[in-house]
Amino acid sequence: MPIDQAKAARWMKKEVKGLRWEPDAFDDVGHSRAKLEAYAARGGTFGGAATGLMVIASFEGAAGCARVLEGHDDGWLQIDRACLYLTWEIHLLACAYDADTRPEKQPRTNLDGAALGASGLRDWLDGRLRKIDGGDGSLGAKSMNPLVALVAHFATGKDPAVLKRSGWADIGPYQRVVSGDFRPEEYDALAEYHTQQVTDHGFPAFYSYPYRLIPFELFAIEKRTGVPIEKAQHPLLTSPLAKRREVREIPVPDELRRVLDRARTEMIL
């Protein structure tokens, strides 16, 4: 697919401009931190804590991206925390589903945030995806977008056509990634697909920060396939945020640790 690089550059410029947060965002983060503390102190709700993790993660992810783009490496610490909080939100909501004994229970969240996440929780997520493929209903909307299908393929080892027949999404633009004939020059097209999925319509794969500006999925493809990202021209792959990093373990902040301690009294994590 031919890429209009000028158009892609305008997209990136607009996205970078969008990192300028309004003062109200700081109020939202403050309220969210209060919800975490309230839940940890047994005075708040689990739902409030889960929502709080999502809000804080989105703010930290955007702020971290802005710091890195300004040339400050400490922004990666904020990005790491954002990934950790988003993945724990998904983890906790899935475990809350497990702990719910009602026969009519429904998933508390969808797979949109589970396809990308903190590396330290990757084994849990792969296992959860295999359970979902076997009928577990803890995370809904497995037909939501091609990225979900790609991650399910990586987790289960099953052919995408087989996954689709059992209700997963069509693998779409990632078909060549799994067919064995993927080439380095095709990364630009996948980067362009990424930018098209930065939207608030439907079930977009890359709506949340920091995922909308960091091509984590392309780094995963590179690692899984051994096909290197080289000579890429798309701004998503040439920005300072397109940096391959091995993060073995992300330190758990005290506020998150207290939430997890409380959650362990209600469910098995």
BALOBA-1460 file (C-alpha; in Angstrom, 3 decimals):
// residues 269
<rec num="1" residu="m" x="0.000" y="0.000" z="0.000"/>
<rec num="2" residu="p" x="1.515" y="3.385" z="-0.979"/>
<rec num="3" residu="i" x="2.002" y="5.755" z="1.958"/>
<rec num="4" residu="d" x="1.439" y="9.491" z="1.737"/>
<rec num="5" residu="q" x="4.360" y="10.463" z="3.962"/>
<rec num="6" residu="a" x="3.405" y="14.152" z="4.020"/>
<rec num="7" residu="k" x="-0.057" y="13.253" z="5.269"/>
<rec num="8" residu="a" x="1.456" y="10.904" z="7.837"/>
<rec num="9" residu="a" x="3.757" y="13.690" z="9.040"/>
<rec num="10" residu="r" x="0.754" y="15.993" z="9.465"/>
<rec num="11" residu="w" x="-0.947" y="13.281" z="11.508"/>
<rec num="12" residu="m" x="2.039" y="13.018" z="13.824"/>
<rec num="13" residu="k" x="2.254" y="16.800" z="14.203"/>
<rec num="14" residu="k" x="-1.423" y="16.915" z="15.176"/>
<rec num="15" residu="e" x="-0.958" y="14.086" z="17.668"/>
<rec num="16" residu="v" x="2.036" y="15.755" z="19.296"/>
<rec num="17" residu="k" x="0.045" y="18.968" z="19.623"/>
<rec num="18" residu="g" x="-2.724" y="16.952" z="21.292"/>
<rec num="19" residu="l" x="-0.384" y="16.018" z="24.138"/>
<rec num="20" residu="r" x="-0.914" y="19.462" z="25.648"/>
<rec num="21" residu="w" x="-3.233" y="18.640" z="28.506"/>
<rec num="22" residu="e" x="-5.767" y="21.067" z="29.917"/>
<rec num="23" residu="p" x="-5.750" y="21.932" z="33.662"/>
<rec num="24" residu="d" x="-8.916" y="19.886" z="34.173"/>
<rec num="25" residu="a" x="-6.907" y="16.754" z="33.389"/>
<rec num="26" residu="f" x="-4.901" y="17.279" z="36.566"/>
<rec num="27" residu="d" x="-8.157" y="17.438" z="38.540"/>
<rec num="28" residu="d" x="-9.261" y="14.145" z="36.969"/>
<rec num="29" residu="v" x="-5.996" y="12.507" z="37.990"/>
<rec num="30" residu="g" x="-6.350" y="13.833" z="41.537"/>
<rec num="31" residu="h" x="-9.878" y="12.449" z="41.795"/>
<rec num="32" residu="s" x="-8.681" y="9.118" z="40.396"/>
<rec num="33" residu="r" x="-5.860" y="8.842" z="42.919"/>
<rec num="34" residu="a" x="-8.401" y="9.528" z="45.658"/>
<rec num="35" residu="k" x="-10.517" y="6.646" z="44.344"/>
<rec num="36" residu="l" x="-7.503" y="4.321" z="44.543"/>
<rec num="37" residu="e" x="-6.807" y="5.373" z="48.124"/>
<rec num="38" residu="a" x="-10.470" y="5.032" z="49.087"/>
<rec num="39" residu="y" x="-10.651" y="1.499" z="47.719"/>
<rec num="40" residu="a" x="-7.387" y="0.521" z="49.415"/>
<rec num="41" residu="a" x="-8.763" y="1.871" z="52.714"/>
<rec num="42" residu="r" x="-12.014" y="-0.082" z="52.234"/>
<rec num="43" residu="g" x="-14.020" y="3.081" z="51.837"/>
<rec num="44" residu="g" x="-14.361" y="3.067" z="48.063"/>
<rec num="45" residu="t" x="-15.540" y="0.766" z="45.307"/>
<rec num="46" residu="f" x="-13.639" y="-1.645" z="43.104"/>
<rec num="47" residu="g" x="-15.213" y="-0.036" z="40.041"/>
<rec num="48" residu="g" x="-13.936" y="3.370" z="41.118"/>
<rec num="49" residu="a" x="-10.428" y="1.990" z="41.549"/>
<rec num="50" residu="a" x="-10.477" y="0.289" z="38.139"/>
<rec num="51" residu="t" x="-11.636" y="3.496" z="36.452"/>
<rec num="52" residu="g" x="-9.004" y="5.413" z="38.392"/>
<rec num="53" residu="l" x="-6.241" y="3.166" z="37.065"/>
<rec num="54" residu="m" x="-7.399" y="3.835" z="33.498"/>
<rec num="55" residu="v" x="-7.525" y="7.626" z="33.939"/>
<rec num="56" residu="i" x="-4.128" y="7.823" z="35.636"/>
<rec num="57" residu="a" x="-2.593" y="5.576" z="32.993"/>
<rec num="58" residu="s" x="-3.889" y="7.682" z="30.133"/>
<rec num="59" residu="f" x="-2.545" y="10.855" z="31.728"/>
<rec num="60" residu="e" x="0.843" y="9.318" z="32.587"/>
<rec num="61" residu="g" x="1.099" y="7.831" z="29.110"/>
<rec num="62" residu="a" x="0.460" y="11.151" z="27.406"/>
<rec num="63" residu="a" x="2.733" y="13.059" z="29.766"/>
<rec num="64" residu="g" x="5.484" y="10.497" z="29.289"/>
<rec num="65" residu="c" x="5.209" y="10.697" z="25.512"/>
<rec num="66" residu="a" x="5.450" y="14.473" z="25.691"/>
<rec num="67" residu="r" x="8.565" y="14.279" z="27.891"/>
<rec num="68" residu="v" x="10.319" y="11.847" z="25.560"/>
<rec num="69" residu="l" x="9.480" y="13.954" z="22.510"/>
<rec num="70" residu="e" x="10.992" y="16.941" z="24.328"/>
<rec num="71" residu="g" x="14.225" y="14.990" z="24.780"/>
<rec num="72" residu="h" x="13.816" y="13.834" z="28.379"/>
<rec num="73" residu="d" x="14.473" y="10.136" z="29.004"/>
<rec num="74" residu="d" x="12.623" y="10.187" z="32.334"/>
<rec num="75" residu="g" x="9.422" y="10.213" z="30.277"/>
<rec num="76" residu="w" x="9.922" y="6.483" z="29.738"/>
<rec num="77" residu="l" x="9.303" y="5.930" z="33.456"/>
<rec num="78" residu="q" x="5.864" y="7.492" z="33.080"/>
<rec num="79" residu="i" x="5.190" y="5.430" z="29.968"/>
<rec num="80" residu="d" x="6.178" y="2.252" z="31.822"/>
<rec num="81" residu="r" x="3.820" y="3.120" z="34.682"/>
<rec num="82" residu="a" x="1.008" y="3.790" z="32.220"/>
<rec num="83" residu="c" x="1.448" y="0.334" z="30.662"/>
<rec num="84" residu="l" x="1.564" y="-1.231" z="34.133"/>
<rec num="85" residu="y" x="-1.625" y="0.484" z="35.299"/>
<rec num="86" residu="l" x="-3.534" y="-0.326" z="32.103"/>
<rec num="87" residu="t" x="-2.523" y="-3.978" z="32.214"/>
<rec num="88" residu="w" x="-3.399" y="-4.294" z="35.901"/>
<rec num="89" residu="e" x="-6.783" y="-2.719" z="35.200"/>
<rec num="90" residu="i" x="-7.485" y="-5.489" z="32.693"/>
<rec num="91" residu="h" x="-6.032" y="-8.126" z="35.034"/>
<rec num="92" residu="l" x="-8.164" y="-7.002" z="37.969"/>
<rec num="93" residu="l" x="-11.357" y="-6.809" z="35.925"/>
<rec num="94" residu="a" x="-10.776" y="-10.328" z="34.585"/>
<rec num="95" residu="c" x="-10.143" y="-11.644" z="38.099"/>
<rec num="96" residu="a" x="-13.265" y="-9.871" z="39.375"/>
<rec num="97" residu="y" x="-15.192" y="-11.776" z="36.706"/>
<rec num="98" residu="d" x="-13.673" y="-15.017" z="37.988"/>
<rec num="99" residu="a" x="-14.736" y="-14.187" z="41.545"/>
<rec num="100" residu="d" x="-18.321" y="-13.347" z="40.513"/>
<rec num="101" residu="t" x="-20.534" y="-16.358" z="41.280"/>
<rec num="102" residu="r" x="-23.655" y="-15.095" z="39.512"/>
<rec num="103" residu="p" x="-24.691" y="-17.368" z="36.635"/>
<rec num="104" residu="e" x="-25.653" y="-14.409" z="34.443"/>
<rec num="105" residu="k" x="-22.369" y="-12.545" z="34.909"/>
<rec num="106" residu="q" x="-20.977" y="-10.570" z="32.003"/>
<rec num="107" residu="p" x="-17.410" y="-9.465" z="31.172"/>
<rec num="108" residu="r" x="-16.475" y="-6.226" z="32.905"/>
<rec num="109" residu="t" x="-14.274" y="-5.007" z="30.070"/>
<rec num="110" residu="n" x="-13.260" y="-5.798" z="26.517"/>
<rec num="111" residu="l" x="-10.026" y="-7.038" z="25.006"/>
<rec num="112" residu="d" x="-9.069" y="-3.618" z="23.642"/>
<rec num="113" residu="g" x="-6.662" y="-2.919" z="26.485"/>
<rec num="114" residu="a" x="-5.380" y="-6.460" z="26.767"/>
<rec num="115" residu="a" x="-3.747" y="-6.767" z="23.379"/>
<rec num="116" residu="l" x="-0.972" y="-4.419" z="24.483"/>
<rec num="117" residu="g" x="0.460" y="-4.276" z="27.955"/>
<rec num="118" residu="a" x="3.261" y="-4.420" z="30.464"/>
<rec num="119" residu="s" x="5.821" y="-7.116" z="29.776"/>
<rec num="120" residu="g" x="5.819" y="-8.305" z="33.380"/>
<rec num="121" residu="l" x="2.204" y="-9.473" z="33.023"/>
<rec num="122" residu="r" x="2.601" y="-10.992" z="29.572"/>
<rec num="123" residu="d" x="2.530" y="-14.629" z="30.738"/>
<rec num="124" residu="w" x="-0.727" y="-14.032" z="32.578"/>
<rec num="125" residu="l" x="-2.263" y="-12.407" z="29.522"/>
<rec num="126" residu="d" x="-1.177" y="-15.184" z="27.155"/>
<rec num="127" residu="g" x="-2.736" y="-17.723" z="29.502"/>
<rec num="128" residu="r" x="-5.919" y="-15.684" z="29.746"/>
<rec num="129" residu="l" x="-6.191" y="-15.458" z="25.948"/>
<rec num="130" residu="r" x="-5.889" y="-19.226" z="25.709"/>
<rec num="131" residu="k" x="-8.693" y="-19.542" z="28.276"/>
<rec num="132" residu="i" x="-10.850" y="-17.114" z="26.305"/>
<rec num="133" residu="d" x="-10.244" y="-19.145" z="23.160"/>
<rec num="134" residu="g" x="-11.532" y="-22.133" z="25.131"/>
<rec num="135" residu="g" x="-14.734" y="-20.360" z="26.146"/>
<rec num="136" residu="d" x="-13.820" y="-18.177" z="29.122"/>
<rec num="137" residu="g" x="-15.918" y="-15.009" z="29.105"/>
<rec num="138" residu="s" x="-13.884" y="-12.737" z="31.339"/>
<rec num="139" residu="l" x="-12.827" y="-10.312" z="28.585"/>
<rec num="140" residu="g" x="-15.378" y="-9.563" z="25.891"/>
<rec num="141" residu="a" x="-15.398" y="-8.556" z="22.230"/>
<rec num="142" residu="k" x="-12.831" y="-10.967" z="20.827"/>
<rec num="143" residu="s" x="-14.151" y="-10.040" z="17.372"/>
<rec num="144" residu="m" x="-13.380" y="-6.363" z="17.847"/>
<rec num="145" residu="n" x="-10.316" y="-5.724" z="15.654"/>
<rec num="146" residu="p" x="-7.412" y="-7.409" z="13.797"/>
<rec num="147" residu="l" x="-4.903" y="-6.724" z="16.567"/>
<rec num="148" residu="v" x="-6.898" y="-8.915" z="18.945"/>
<rec num="149" residu="a" x="-6.740" y="-11.711" z="16.368"/>
<rec num="150" residu="l" x="-2.987" y="-11.287" z="15.958"/>
<rec num="151" residu="v" x="-2.380" y="-11.472" z="19.705"/>
<rec num="152" residu="a" x="-4.664" y="-14.509" z="19.960"/>
<rec num="153" residu="h" x="-2.609" y="-16.172" z="17.218"/>
<rec num="154" residu="f" x="0.616" y="-15.447" z="19.085"/>
<rec num="155" residu="a" x="-0.856" y="-16.743" z="22.364"/>
<rec num="156" residu="t" x="-2.510" y="-19.898" z="21.023"/>
<rec num="157" residu="g" x="-0.411" y="-20.751" z="17.968"/>
<rec num="158" residu="k" x="-3.620" y="-21.338" z="16.008"/>
<rec num="159" residu="d" x="-4.112" y="-20.386" z="12.381"/>
<rec num="160" residu="p" x="-6.031" y="-17.085" z="12.072"/>
<rec num="161" residu="a" x="-8.671" y="-18.772" z="9.901"/>
<rec num="162" residu="v" x="-9.337" y="-21.295" z="12.675"/>
<rec num="163" residu="l" x="-9.559" y="-18.493" z="15.226"/>
<rec num="164" residu="k" x="-11.987" y="-16.579" z="13.030"/>
<rec num="165" residu="r" x="-14.279" y="-19.599" z="12.756"/>
<rec num="166" residu="s" x="-14.469" y="-19.699" z="16.548"/>
<rec num="167" residu="g" x="-15.460" y="-16.031" z="16.838"/>
<rec num="168" residu="w" x="-12.215" y="-14.081" z="16.799"/>
<rec num="169" residu="a" x="-11.749" y="-11.112" z="14.478"/>
<rec num="170" residu="d" x="-10.338" y="-11.366" z="10.990"/>
<rec num="171" residu="i" x="-6.591" y="-10.799" z="11.137"/>
<rec num="172" residu="g" x="-6.834" y="-8.256" z="8.319"/>
<rec num="173" residu="p" x="-3.614" y="-6.314" z="7.632"/>
<rec num="174" residu="y" x="-1.552" y="-8.695" z="9.773"/>
<rec num="175" residu="q" x="-2.156" y="-11.699" z="7.499"/>
<rec num="176" residu="r" x="1.294" y="-11.534" z="5.930"/>
<rec num="177" residu="v" x="2.877" y="-11.336" z="9.373"/>
<rec num="178" residu="v" x="1.682" y="-14.871" z="10.113"/>
<rec num="179" residu="s" x="1.939" y="-16.307" z="6.593"/>
<rec num="180" residu="g" x="5.737" y="-16.443" z="6.578"/>
<rec num="181" residu="d" x="6.397" y="-14.011" z="3.721"/>
<rec num="182" residu="f" x="6.393" y="-10.723" z="5.644"/>
<rec num="183" residu="r" x="9.089" y="-8.239" z="4.538"/>
<rec num="184" residu="p" x="10.778" y="-5.240" z="6.222"/>
<rec num="185" residu="e" x="9.337" y="-2.767" z="3.732"/>
<rec num="186" residu="e" x="5.819" y="-3.665" z="4.865"/>
<rec num="187" residu="y" x="6.228" y="-2.081" z="8.293"/>
<rec num="188" residu="d" x="5.388" y="1.351" z="6.900"/>
<rec num="189" residu="a" x="1.973" y="0.093" z="5.791"/>
<rec num="190" residu="l" x="1.305" y="-1.390" z="9.225"/>
<rec num="191" residu="a" x="2.383" y="1.901" z="10.793"/>
<rec num="192" residu="e" x="-0.133" y="3.692" z="8.590"/>
<rec num="193" residu="y" x="-2.807" y="1.205" z="9.650"/>
<rec num="194" residu="h" x="-1.908" y="2.034" z="13.263"/>
<rec num="195" residu="t" x="-2.564" y="5.733" z="12.651"/>
<rec num="196" residu="q" x="-5.939" y="4.921" z="11.106"/>
<rec num="197" residu="q" x="-6.897" y="3.088" z="14.300"/>
<rec num="198" residu="v" x="-6.241" y="6.109" z="16.528"/>
<rec num="199" residu="t" x="-9.906" y="7.004" z="16.725"/>
<rec num="200" residu="d" x="-12.752" y="7.002" z="19.205"/>
<rec num="201" residu="h" x="-15.132" y="5.085" z="16.934"/>
<rec num="202" residu="g" x="-15.935" y="1.400" z="17.298"/>
<rec num="203" residu="f" x="-13.268" y="-0.736" z="18.954"/>
<rec num="204" residu="p" x="-10.017" y="0.982" z="17.967"/>
<rec num="205" residu="a" x="-6.783" y="-0.803" z="18.720"/>
<rec num="206" residu="f" x="-4.652" y="2.222" z="19.570"/>
<rec num="207" residu="y" x="-6.924" y="4.822" z="21.123"/>
<rec num="208" residu="s" x="-5.328" y="5.096" z="24.586"/>
<rec num="209" residu="y" x="-2.048" y="6.702" z="25.525"/>
<rec num="210" residu="p" x="0.748" y="5.690" z="25.303"/>
<rec num="211" residu="y" x="-0.287" y="3.074" z="22.716"/>
<rec num="212" residu="r" x="-1.519" y="5.625" z="20.169"/>
<rec num="213" residu="l" x="1.994" y="7.065" z="19.692"/>
<rec num="214" residu="i" x="4.247" y="4.078" z="20.393"/>
<rec num="215" residu="p" x="4.170" y="1.155" z="17.902"/>
<rec num="216" residu="f" x="4.425" y="-1.584" z="20.530"/>
<rec num="217" residu="e" x="2.643" y="-4.013" z="18.222"/>
<rec num="218" residu="l" x="5.259" y="-3.526" z="15.492"/>
<rec num="219" residu="f" x="8.083" y="-4.144" z="17.950"/>
<rec num="220" residu="a" x="6.301" y="-7.352" z="18.998"/>
<rec num="221" residu="i" x="5.982" y="-8.404" z="15.351"/>
<rec num="222" residu="e" x="9.681" y="-7.731" z="14.826"/>
<rec num="223" residu="k" x="10.557" y="-9.851" z="17.857"/>
<rec num="224" residu="r" x="8.176" y="-12.691" z="17.001"/>
<rec num="225" residu="t" x="9.039" y="-12.941" z="13.316"/>
<rec num="226" residu="g" x="12.700" y="-11.916" z="13.293"/>
<rec num="227" residu="v" x="11.931" y="-9.543" z="10.411"/>
<rec num="228" residu="p" x="13.775" y="-6.305" z="11.294"/>
<rec num="229" residu="i" x="12.308" y="-2.831" z="11.160"/>
<rec num="230" residu="e" x="14.802" y="-1.131" z="8.876"/>
<rec num="231" residu="k" x="14.717" y="1.820" z="6.513"/>
<rec num="232" residu="a" x="11.245" y="2.750" z="7.768"/>
<rec num="233" residu="q" x="10.009" y="6.174" z="6.737"/>
<rec num="234" residu="h" x="6.682" y="6.470" z="8.523"/>
<rec num="235" residu="p" x="6.815" y="9.074" z="11.340"/>
<rec num="236" residu="l" x="5.379" y="6.533" z="13.786"/>
<rec num="237" residu="l" x="8.571" y="4.511" z="13.271"/>
<rec num="238" residu="t" x="11.049" y="7.386" z="13.076"/>
<rec num="239" residu="s" x="10.020" y="9.417" z="16.137"/>
<rec num="240" residu="p" x="11.963" y="9.258" z="19.436"/>
<rec num="241" residu="l" x="9.096" y="7.138" z="20.784"/>
<rec num="242" residu="a" x="9.947" y="4.349" z="18.327"/>
<rec num="243" residu="k" x="12.605" y="2.976" z="20.632"/>
<rec num="244" residu="r" x="13.052" y="-0.716" z="21.351"/>
<rec num="245" residu="r" x="13.422" y="-1.281" z="25.077"/>
<rec num="246" residu="e" x="13.645" y="-4.392" z="27.220"/>
<rec num="247" residu="v" x="11.828" y="-3.680" z="30.478"/>
<rec num="248" residu="r" x="12.155" y="-6.749" z="32.658"/>
<rec num="249" residu="e" x="10.121" y="-5.482" z="35.579"/>
<rec num="250" residu="i" x="8.309" y="-2.214" z="36.203"/>
<rec num="251" residu="p" x="8.416" y="-1.075" z="39.851"/>
<rec num="252" residu="v" x="4.949" y="-1.133" z="41.413"/>
<rec num="253" residu="p" x="4.095" y="2.285" z="42.935"/>
<rec num="254" residu="d" x="2.787" y="2.295" z="46.500"/>
<rec num="255" residu="e" x="-0.705" y="3.431" z="45.468"/>
<rec num="256" residu="l" x="-1.039" y="0.480" z="43.095"/>
<rec num="257" residu="r" x="0.447" y="-1.929" z="45.628"/>
<rec num="258" residu="r" x="-2.206" y="-0.918" z="48.174"/>
<rec num="259" residu="v" x="-4.954" y="-1.477" z="45.598"/>
<rec num="260" residu="l" x="-3.578" y="-4.949" z="44.824"/>
<rec num="261" residu="d" x="-3.345" y="-5.804" z="48.521"/>
<rec num="262" residu="r" x="-7.021" y="-4.918" z="48.954"/>
<rec num="263" residu="a" x="-8.008" y="-6.791" z="45.775"/>
<rec num="264" residu="r" x="-6.296" y="-9.954" z="47.053"/>
<rec num="265" residu="t" x="-8.781" y="-10.050" z="49.915"/>
<rec num="266" residu="e" x="-11.658" y="-10.210" z="47.402"/>
<rec num="267" residu="m" x="-10.307" y="-12.326" z="44.565"/>
<rec num="268" residu="i" x="-7.438" y="-14.518" z="43.414"/>
<rec num="269" residu="l" x="-4.913" y="-12.543" z="41.392"/>
